[in-house]
Amino acid sequence: MQPPQLIKRGTSVSLLVSNIIGLMQVRSFISVVCSLAFFLVPSLRAADVQWPAKFGSWTKLSTTDTLPLTGTRAPSDIFKESGYLHDESRTYQNGDRQISLTLYRFRDSTGAYEAYTFLRGLSALMDTNNAVVVNSNVILWIRGISDPSAKDLEQLLAWEKSVSDGVASPPVATYMPERGNEPFAQRYALGPIAFRQAATELGRAEGVGLADVAGFNAGAEAMFAKYKSGKDEATLLLIDYPTPQLAELHLRHLQRSLREAKLSTSSIERKGSLLSLVLAPTSAEYAEKLRGAVRYETEVTWNEPSTTATDPPITSTLVKIIIATMVLMVMAFVLGIAFGGVRVITKRLFPGKVFDRPAQMEVLQLGLSGKPIDPRDMY
């Protein structure tokens, strides 16, 4: 009977092992599903956009479409760097007129602004019947903008704001000077792909090599813009860093790259955490003028605990002065009485022992007169 018992025990052990392995497989499957859900849920949430049934006199059509960028190719590599999530398109109709809207959604407002600058330049190459509007982490491309009224567009932009995350765009774009700025010639880059593309589109191929030393892995942000004033022209490049120390470090790298590329017509300076480069200026004077117009100011603050000092009213101050003076007078009077009274009492109780001791006192005499001094005359 013993062998069958051994077989039975071995069978139960193998079943236990198989159950454990099956349980581990189930747990692994659940963890994989949870991981996929973790990554897919943001995209699913992002895709759930409630388009308005109408804005102004425009009514949404029942069909759902995805319109390509007509006549050109979407910058997919830049979109990937910008954190592109998805896009949706809808068509609105007003009588026999139609307007097409495309909403692009990104992970954050920084990536959306990078894609916005390139889409804006893209729309300028097509026709004047296009507009690109960025609001936080979403971009709205409007085609057929000549048809809606200003009031209709105001309602549309209010809807775009309502579906965004409300985070402001990067501030480096506000540092750019406004005077002489060429329209549709601004590019924002938060990575090397957009940086190289911006330098190429703006006709500054010599700046493509700077992408490798700009420090995008350290949190750098770059902004390009072209300027022209009469015969003078140049391309201004601003690179913003999280700290002044990083800006100083990458300043040296960029200076070395400019020397190696033999770009003698380009100059670079640092102000706080911002680097400003003027690429290929027509004159050194225009480069300095352009750099001086950059709207960037550094400010150092130090937060310390503080108290608010308030002056008391003049009446209470006068009362305190009078009271203090009277107290001092009383103290002087009491001390004077005490000192004189102790002396008088001592002279009465101990005559000639403490005070008035002419036999024990000596007076130095200069001999200017023949009359000797009597020590008793001092009392």
Number of C-alpha atoms within 10 A of each C-alpha: 5 6 8 9 10 11 11 11 12 12 12 12 12 12 12 12 12 12 12 12 12 12 12 12 12 12 12 12 12 12 12 12 11 12 11 11 13 11 10 12 11 12 15 13 9 16 14 9 13 8 15 15 11 16 18 15 13 19 17 19 14 10 8 11 13 13 14 11 14 9 9 11 9 14 14 11 11 22 22 14 17 25 19 21 16 15 18 18 19 19 20 20 15 15 9 5 11 18 19 19 21 21 20 21 26 24 19 20 25 23 27 25 28 27 29 26 22 25 22 20 17 20 21 17 13 13 11 12 13 18 18 20 17 23 23 24 26 27 25 22 22 21 20 17 18 13 14 19 11 12 11 15 16 14 15 20 14 11 15 20 17 11 17 18 14 14 12 13 19 16 11 17 19 13 15 22 18 12 11 14 18 13 11 17 19 23 28 27 29 24 23 22 17 24 27 20 18 26 22 14 13 15 11 16 13 16 21 16 17 19 19 16 17 25 25 19 11 13 14 21 25 28 24 23 24 21 20 16 12 6 7 14 20 21 24 25 24 25 25 27 23 13 14 16 12 17 24 18 11 20 22 13 16 21 18 13 18 20 11 10 13 11 15 11 14 20 18 18 15 16 14 17 18 27 21 22 21 24 22 20 21 14 13 14 11 17 24 13 10 23 21 12 13 16 13 16 9 8 6 4 5 4 5 6 4 6 6 4 6 6 6 8 8 9 9 9 11 11 11 11 12 11 11 11 12 11 12 12 12 11 12 12 12 11 12 12 12 12 11 11 12 12 13 13 11 15 15 11 10 12 12 13 11 11 14 17 13 15 9 8 10 11 10 6 9 6 9 7 8 6 7 10 14 11 15 11 8 8 7
